[in-house]
Amino acid sequence: MNNKRKRTDDDQSGPRVGTKVQMTSVGQTPSTSPYHYDTGRPTGGQLSHQVKYGPGIGFSPIERGALHAHYNERKVTSRYTQYDANRNTYVQAAVGMGRGLTVQERAVQQGRDPGPTSINHIIASGTGQHALNRATLEFVSTVSPMHQAAAIGRMRGFAREIMREETGGEGYGKVVDTSNMTPQQAFVAKRNAMSKDLLKAFEGGNVNAYKQYMKHTFDSTGNLRLGHGSGNSRVSTGFDMPLDSRLQPTQRGERLLKAYETFGYQDMMKDEKIGKRNAAGLFTTNQKGSRLSSSRQVGDDTVDHHRRFF
C-alpha cells in the first residue's frame, strides 16, 4: 500500500534537520517522541489501552446517592456539555494565548474546510468531573478540616493550571470584570472566583457553582483546542497531549500533564487493558506503546508561562 501523500501548507514545519524519523500514515514522527498523532485510521494501530473515565464511573450506588442528595441534582453523575461549539472560539483563544494553531484551527482561520474536527479537551472533561465528584464525596464524608482542605486544594490545583495562560476575558474572565487589570491581577481575580465556586459547591451543595466551576475550568479555552475529530473519538476520555509541529509535547500539554499527575487521584494513573469496561488510566495507547494525541500544532508554543503569571 502506498502511504505517500501530497504535502500541504499545514506540513511545512517538519522535524529538525538531522532528526531521525519514521514514516507514518499521518506524516513524519520523530523516533524520540512517545506520542502518535492519531486520526482514527486503522493504520494508526489498534488500541492497547483506552481510558474510559466519566463523571459517574466507579461510584457505588451509595456514593451516587450521596452526590445526588448533596447537590439535589441527579445529573451530576452525567456529563455536562457546556463548551462553545463555535470553531472560531478556539482559533481566537489560541491567538490570544500565544500558542501555535492546530492543523484544524489554521484551516478555519484561513477559511478552508478543516475536515473532521471536534473540540478536544487536554484533560478530558469527563475525567475532570469524575475528580470533582470524588473530591465532593471526600469533603462531605469527613469532619476533618485537613481532609476537606485537601479536597479543595486538589480541585483548585487543576483549575489554576488550566486557567494560567488564558487572557482576561476567557474562562472565569467571563464572570469577573478584568478589563482594567494587569494580566497578573486578572489571574488572581479569576482564581478567587473559582475558589468561591468550589466552596459553594462543597459546603452548600450549590449545583450552579458546581457547573460554573466545570464550565470555566475543564470546559474553558485553557483546556481546549480544535483538533482531529476521528482521533479524538479514540483519545477524548483520557489525557490528550497537544503536540507541536515536530510532534513533541507542547509547553501547555506538559504543564497540564504535571497538574494531572499532581492533583489527580493515584488510581486514575493506572493503565488497564482495553478489554476491561470503563478502564481507568491516563493515556490511550496503541499496541506499539505510543500515547495517542488528536491535535498537532502547525507552529510551536510562544508563551512563557513561568513569567506571564504568578
N, C-alpha and C positions, 0 to 999 in steps of 0.2 A: 504493500500500500504506500502510495506517495504522500508523505506528510508535509511536503513543501507548500508554502502559501505565499501569496503576494504581500510584499512589505507595504505597510500603510503608514500614514503620518503619525499614528499613535505608537509606532515601533521604533522611532528614531533614537530613543535613549536606550541603547543596548548595554551589555556588560562592558566593563572597563577593558581596555586593550591589554591582552596578555592573560585575561581571566579564562581559566579552563571552563568550558561549558558543555552541557549535554542538550541534545535536541529533544523537544517535547512537542506535543500537538498544539501547544499554546505559545510557542516561541522558545527562546533560549533561557535556560535556568542555570545560574552559577552552581557548580557542583558543591560549593561550600554552603549553600543555603539548605536548611532543613525544611523549607516550605515549597509547596507546589501551588501555582496559580491555577485554580480549578474552574472549569467552565461547565462541569457536569457531564462532559462527554465520557463514553466508556473508555476512551484511550487515556483518560486521566487516572485510570486504575480503579479496581474495586476497593470498596471501603473495608478497612480492617477494624476500625473503631469509629463510631459516630455518637456524639454527645446527644442525649435525649432529655435535657432538663426542661422543666416547665414550672409554672407557679404553684401547681398543686401536686407535683410529682414527689413521691416518697413520704407524704404525710399520712398518718394513721387517721381513721375516722374521728377519733377523739381530738386529734390536733386540728383537723379540718373544722370540726365543730367549734373549737376554741377560737379559731381565726374568724369564722363566720359570726360568732357571738360578739367578739371584741369589736369588729368593725360594723356589725349589723348589716352585713353585705356578703352574700354567698359568692359573688363574683371575684372576690379577692384571691380565690384559688383558680380563677380562669384568667387567660391572657387579656390585658388591656392593650388596645391599639390606639395610641394617641399621637403618633408622629405625623408629620406633614407629608402628604403623598406627592407634593409638587416637586418635580425633579430639580427645578431651578433653585429651590431652597438650599440644596446641598452644594450646588455649584457656588452660589453666593457665600455660603458659610465657609467653604474651602478657601476661597479667595480672601475673605475677611480674616480667617485664622492663619493664613500664610502657608498652608500646606499645598503640596502638589495635587493636581486634579487626577482622579482616576480616569481610566480609558473612557468610561461611560460619561463621566462629568465633562471631559473635554469635548466629546461628541455633542452633548447637549449645549455647551457653551458656543460651539461653532454652528449650531442649527442643523446638525446631522442626526440621523437615526442612530441612537445608541445601542440598538439591538436589545436582547433580553436583559432587562435591568431589574433591580429591586433596591429597597432602602436597607442597607446592610448594617447591622449592629456589630461593633467590635466585641463588646461584651454582650452576649445575647440578652435581649430584654426579658425573655422568659427566665433565664438564669438569674438576672438581677432581681426579678420579682420573687423568685424562689428564695433568694438570700434575704430579701426584705421580710418575707413571711416567716422565715426561720428566726430572724432577729426579733420580730414581733413576739413570737412564742417565747423566745429566750427572755425578753423583757417582762412579759406579763406572768410568767410562770415562776418568778423568783422575787423574793423580797430583799435580795442582796443588792445594795446600791452599786457595788463593784461589778456584778454581772450585768446589771442594767446599763451601766456606763460602757461596758464592753460592747453590748449590742448596738448602742448609739454610735460609738466610735467606729465600729465596723462599717456601718452604712454611710457615715459621714466621710470615711476614708475613700470609699468607692466614689462618692459624689464629688468630692474635692478634685480628684484626678480627672474625672470626666469633664468637669467644668473649667479646668485650669486654663486652656488656651482659647476658650470662647470669647468672642467680643462682647461688649457690654449689653447689647440688645438681644442676645441669644440665651437659651436656657432660662435660668432664673432672672435674667435681664428683662424678660417679658413680665415679670412680677414686680421687680424693683426698678424704679426710675434711676438709671445710671448715667443719664445724659450729661450731667455736669461733674462727673467723677473721673479721676485718673483710672487707668486700667487696674492698678493695684487696689484702689478704693472700691471699684466696681466688683472686683473678685471677692473682696471681704463682705460687701453688702449682699451679694448673691449667696455666698456661703452661709451667712447668718440667716437669710430667708429659708434656705434649705434646712438648716438645723431646727428652726422653729416648726417646720412641717413635720420633721421626724418626731419631735416631742409631742406635737398634737396627735400624731398617729399612734405613737406608743403609749402615751399617758391617757389620752382621751378617746382612743378608738375612732378618730376622725377620718372617715374614708376619703373625704375630699383632700385632706392633707396627704394621705397615702398616695392618691392618684396624682396629686401635684408633684410630689417627690419623683414618682416614676416618669412623669411627663418631661420634667426638666433635668433629669439625670440620665437614666438608661435610654430614654427616648429623645434625648436632646442632641443637637448637632455635634456636640463634643464627642459623642459616642457613635455617630452615624456617618455614613458616606454612601454615595450611589455606586453600586458595584454590579457584578455579573449576576443576573437573576438565576440562571440554572445552577451555577456553582453555589450560590447562596442557599439553594434548596437543600444542599447536602451539608453545608457548613453552619447554617444560621443558628443552630441551637447550642453551639459551643463558642469558644473563643475564635474569632475570625480575624486573624492578624492582617492588617493592611500592609502591603508590600510596596517598595519604591520601584523606580524604573529598572533597577537591576535585580528585582525580585528579592530584595533583602528587607527585613522588618523596618518599618518607619519609626521615627522617634516617638510619635504618638502611640503606635502599637506597642512598642517596648514599655512605655510608661504605663499604659493601661494593663498590660500583662503583669507587670510588677504589682500594680494595685490589686488585681485579681488574686495573685498569689499571697499578697499580704493580708487582704481583708476577707477573702473567701473562706468558707469552711473547709477544713482539711479533706473531708471525704468528697468534696467537689473537685479534687485534683486527680482522683484515681481513674485510671483507664480500665474500661471493661469492654469485652469484645461485642461486636455489633449484634451477635445472636441473642443477647440479653435485652429484653424490652426495657425501655426507659433507662438506658445506661447512664451512669454518671461519668464524669471526666472533664477534661479541659479542652483538648483539641480533637477534631475529626481528622483521622489519618487514613492514608491508603495502604495497600499491602506492601508497598516499598518502604513504609515508615515515614513518608513525608507528611508534614502537617499541612492541611489544605486551607487555602485562602481564596476568597471570592472577589478580592479587589487588588488591582495593581495600579500604581500611580504612573503617569507619564512624566512626572517631574519629582524631584526629591523634596523632603521637608526643608523649610527655611525658618521655622520658628525655634528660637532658643527658649525652651520652657523654663529653664532654670533662672533666667534673667527677667523674663516678662512679668512674673508674678512672685509674690512672697511664697 
